[in-house]
Amino acid sequence: MSKTKKLNVFKLILKGRKTMTMKQLMKIFFLSLAVLFFISSASVYAKEIKQQKCPIMGYKPSERLFVDYKGKRIYFCCGSCPSTFLKEPDKYMEKMKLEGIFLEDSPTAQIGASGK
């Protein structure tokens, strides 16, 4: 197909669609807003998942077993997990970060099971 024929076909396609109605414009606008809202809210919630499992064993953590490390409080499921964590804390911190787990800030005055 020559260049002029392609151009004429394109003009015919556009000829039927010169203007959009206000209703069509509003529909596109609100659908775009809904998509943007969904994407932004999903990314916010995905970043802040509260710690629901022990970083060592993967079981439900206890509020009585924790270690404060670099200003964050990490909870554990059993008494042996804090010592395992403290052997390689940065490894487990990175793992939780990659999983999108939100760690609460550690209060400075409280002492947990680890005594730190």
Backbone as numpy.savetxt, mean C-alpha at the origin, in Angstrom:
# Nx Ny Nz CAx CAy CAz Cx Cy Cz
-3.32 1.63 -49.27 -4.17 2.81 -49.27 -3.28 4.05 -49.27
-3.60 4.97 -50.12 -2.78 6.17 -50.22 -3.02 7.09 -49.02
-2.12 8.06 -48.89 -2.18 8.98 -47.77 -3.47 9.81 -47.80
-3.89 10.23 -49.00 -5.11 11.05 -49.09 -6.35 10.23 -48.76
-6.37 8.96 -49.13 -7.53 8.11 -48.80 -7.62 7.89 -47.29
-6.44 7.67 -46.67 -6.43 7.49 -45.22 -6.93 8.75 -44.52
-6.52 9.91 -45.01 -6.94 11.17 -44.43 -8.45 11.36 -44.58
-8.98 11.02 -45.74 -10.42 11.15 -45.97 -11.22 10.22 -45.06
-10.73 9.00 -44.83 -11.41 8.07 -43.94 -11.41 8.64 -42.52
-10.30 9.19 -42.11 -10.19 9.78 -40.79 -11.16 10.96 -40.64
-11.27 11.78 -41.67 -12.20 12.92 -41.62 -13.64 12.45 -41.51
-13.97 11.35 -42.19 -15.33 10.82 -42.11 -15.64 10.31 -40.70
-14.67 9.70 -40.08 -14.88 9.20 -38.72 -15.10 10.38 -37.77
-14.28 11.41 -37.90 -14.41 12.58 -37.02 -15.64 13.42 -37.31
-16.12 13.39 -38.55 -17.25 14.22 -38.94 -18.49 13.91 -38.10
-18.71 12.65 -37.80 -19.87 12.27 -37.00 -19.70 12.63 -35.53
-18.52 12.98 -35.08 -18.24 13.25 -33.67 -17.63 14.63 -33.48
-18.30 15.66 -33.90 -17.73 17.01 -33.76 -17.82 17.50 -32.32
-18.93 17.25 -31.66 -19.09 17.75 -30.30 -19.65 16.65 -29.40
-19.40 16.81 -28.11 -19.96 15.89 -27.13 -21.01 16.65 -26.34
-22.02 15.95 -25.92 -23.06 16.60 -25.12 -22.54 16.84 -23.71
-23.20 17.72 -23.00 -22.81 18.02 -21.63 -22.94 16.77 -20.76
-23.95 15.97 -21.02 -24.16 14.74 -20.26 -22.97 13.78 -20.44
-22.47 13.66 -21.66 -21.33 12.79 -21.93 -20.07 13.31 -21.24
-19.87 14.62 -21.29 -18.72 15.23 -20.64 -18.76 15.02 -19.12
-19.94 15.21 -18.53 -20.09 15.02 -17.09 -19.84 13.56 -16.71
-20.31 12.64 -17.51 -20.11 11.22 -17.25 -18.62 10.88 -17.26
-17.92 11.38 -18.25 -16.47 11.14 -18.33 -15.76 11.77 -17.14
-16.15 12.97 -16.78 -15.54 13.67 -15.66 -15.71 12.90 -14.35
-16.94 12.46 -14.05 -17.18 11.77 -12.79 -16.57 10.37 -12.77
-16.53 9.70 -13.89 -15.86 8.41 -13.95 -14.36 8.57 -13.71
-13.78 9.62 -14.27 -12.36 9.90 -14.05 -12.09 10.20 -12.58
-12.95 10.98 -11.95 -12.79 11.27 -10.53 -12.89 10.01 -9.69
-13.84 9.15 -10.01 -14.01 7.91 -9.26 -12.77 7.03 -9.38
-12.22 6.93 -10.56 -11.01 6.12 -10.77 -9.84 6.70 -9.99
-9.65 8.00 -10.05 -8.57 8.64 -9.31 -8.73 8.46 -7.80
-9.95 8.59 -7.31 -10.20 8.40 -5.88 -9.88 6.97 -5.46
-10.32 6.01 -6.25 -10.08 4.60 -5.94 -8.59 4.30 -5.92
-7.86 4.78 -6.90 -6.42 4.52 -6.98 -5.69 5.15 -5.80
-6.03 6.40 -5.48 -5.33 7.08 -4.39 -5.67 6.46 -3.04
-6.92 6.10 -2.81 -7.28 5.50 -1.52 -6.73 4.10 -1.39
-6.68 3.35 -2.47 -6.13 1.99 -2.42 -4.65 2.03 -2.10
-3.93 2.98 -2.65 -2.49 3.05 -2.38 -2.22 3.49 -0.94
-3.08 4.33 -0.37 -2.90 4.75 1.03 -3.12 3.56 1.95
-4.19 2.80 1.73 -4.46 1.66 2.59 -3.46 0.54 2.39
-2.97 0.38 1.21 -1.98 -0.67 0.96 -0.68 -0.39 1.69
-0.37 0.85 1.92 0.88 1.20 2.59 0.81 1.02 4.10
-0.38 1.02 4.68 -0.48 0.99 6.13 -1.29 -0.20 6.63
-0.73 -1.37 6.50 -1.35 -2.56 7.05 -0.77 -2.76 8.44
-1.62 -2.75 9.45 -1.14 -2.92 10.82 -0.55 -4.32 10.97
0.46 -4.43 11.79 1.14 -5.72 11.99 0.15 -6.75 12.52
-0.13 -7.77 11.72 -1.08 -8.80 12.10 -0.43 -10.17 12.22
0.86 -10.24 11.95 1.55 -11.52 12.11 2.98 -11.29 12.58
3.48 -12.29 13.25 4.85 -12.26 13.76 5.81 -12.31 12.57
6.83 -11.45 12.53 7.76 -11.46 11.39 8.62 -12.73 11.33
8.70 -13.48 12.42 9.52 -14.68 12.44 8.71 -15.92 12.06
7.64 -16.19 12.83 6.86 -17.41 12.64 5.61 -17.21 11.77
5.12 -15.99 11.69 3.94 -15.72 10.88 2.62 -15.88 11.61
2.66 -16.21 12.90 1.43 -16.36 13.68 0.97 -15.01 14.21
-0.23 -15.01 14.81 -0.78 -13.77 15.37 0.10 -13.30 16.53
0.53 -12.04 16.51 1.40 -11.54 17.59 0.63 -11.21 18.87
1.35 -11.25 19.96 0.81 -10.88 21.26 1.23 -9.45 21.58
0.33 -8.71 22.21 0.67 -7.33 22.59 1.67 -7.30 23.75
1.90 -8.42 24.40 2.82 -8.48 25.54 4.25 -8.81 25.11
4.44 -9.31 23.90 5.77 -9.68 23.43 6.19 -8.75 22.30
7.14 -7.89 22.59 7.56 -6.93 21.57 9.00 -6.51 21.78
9.55 -5.93 20.74 10.87 -5.30 20.77 10.73 -3.92 20.15
11.33 -2.94 20.77 11.40 -1.60 20.19 12.72 -1.50 19.45
12.64 -1.24 18.15 13.85 -1.19 17.33 13.78 0.00 16.38
14.77 0.85 16.44 14.84 2.06 15.60 13.56 2.87 15.64
13.00 3.02 16.83 11.81 3.85 17.01 10.50 3.17 16.64
10.52 1.90 16.29 9.31 1.16 15.93 9.11 0.00 16.90
7.86 -0.37 17.11 7.52 -1.48 17.99 7.12 -2.68 17.12
7.82 -3.79 17.33 7.57 -5.02 16.58 7.05 -6.06 17.56
5.88 -6.65 17.24 5.24 -7.63 18.10 5.56 -9.05 17.61
5.56 -10.00 18.57 5.91 -11.39 18.26 4.88 -12.34 18.85
4.89 -13.57 18.34 3.89 -14.55 18.76 4.33 -15.36 19.97
5.61 -15.57 20.15 6.08 -16.39 21.27 7.40 -15.86 21.81
7.83 -16.41 22.93 9.00 -15.92 23.63 10.32 -16.08 22.90
10.42 -17.01 21.97 11.69 -17.21 21.26 11.87 -16.27 20.06
10.81 -15.69 19.58 10.90 -14.85 18.38 11.68 -13.54 18.56
11.55 -12.84 19.71 12.34 -11.60 19.85 13.84 -11.82 19.73
14.36 -12.90 20.31 15.81 -13.14 20.21 16.22 -13.48 18.78
15.35 -14.20 18.07 15.63 -14.49 16.65 15.64 -13.20 15.84
14.69 -12.33 16.11 14.62 -11.04 15.43 15.88 -10.22 15.67
16.35 -10.19 16.92 17.49 -9.35 17.28 18.81 -9.86 16.68
18.85 -11.09 16.20 20.05 -11.59 15.52 20.23 -10.93 14.16
19.11 -10.67 13.45 19.14 -10.04 12.13 17.96 -9.06 12.00
17.93 -8.01 12.80 16.76 -7.14 12.79 16.50 -6.43 11.47
17.55 -6.01 10.78 17.35 -5.29 9.52 16.73 -6.19 8.44
17.06 -7.45 8.46 16.47 -8.42 7.52 14.95 -8.48 7.70
14.51 -8.58 8.95 13.07 -8.69 9.22 12.36 -7.35 9.03
13.05 -6.25 9.32 12.45 -4.94 9.08 12.21 -4.73 7.59
13.17 -5.12 6.77 13.04 -5.00 5.32 11.90 -5.88 4.81
11.80 -7.09 5.35 10.73 -8.01 4.96 9.36 -7.39 5.24
9.20 -6.80 6.43 7.91 -6.18 6.77 7.65 -4.95 5.90
8.69 -4.22 5.60 8.54 -3.03 4.74 8.07 -3.44 3.35
8.66 -4.50 2.80 8.26 -4.97 1.47 6.83 -5.50 1.45
6.38 -6.04 2.58 5.01 -6.53 2.69 4.01 -5.42 2.96
4.52 -4.20 3.17 3.64 -3.05 3.40 3.06 -3.02 4.80
3.74 -3.63 5.75 3.24 -3.69 7.12 3.61 -2.41 7.86
2.62 -1.78 8.46 2.79 -0.54 9.20 3.18 -0.88 10.64
4.31 -0.39 11.08 4.77 -0.59 12.46 4.50 0.67 13.26
3.90 0.50 14.41 3.61 1.67 15.24 4.90 2.19 15.87
4.90 3.46 16.20 6.04 4.07 16.87 6.14 3.51 18.28
7.35 3.36 18.75 7.53 2.83 20.10 7.49 3.96 21.12
6.68 3.79 22.15 6.67 4.80 23.22 7.98 4.66 24.00
8.54 5.75 24.41 9.86 5.72 25.05 9.81 5.25 26.49
8.68 5.40 27.19 8.63 5.11 28.61 8.28 3.65 28.93
7.72 2.89 27.99 7.28 1.54 28.29 8.38 0.52 28.03
8.35 -0.55 28.80 9.29 -1.64 28.62 8.50 -2.90 28.31
8.89 -3.60 27.27 8.18 -4.81 26.87 8.85 -6.05 27.39
8.47 -7.20 26.84 9.00 -8.48 27.28 10.48 -8.59 27.03
10.98 -7.88 26.03 12.40 -7.96 25.73 13.25 -7.13 26.67
12.61 -6.22 27.39 13.33 -5.38 28.32 14.08 -4.24 27.67
13.81 -3.95 26.42 14.51 -2.88 25.71 13.59 -1.71 25.50
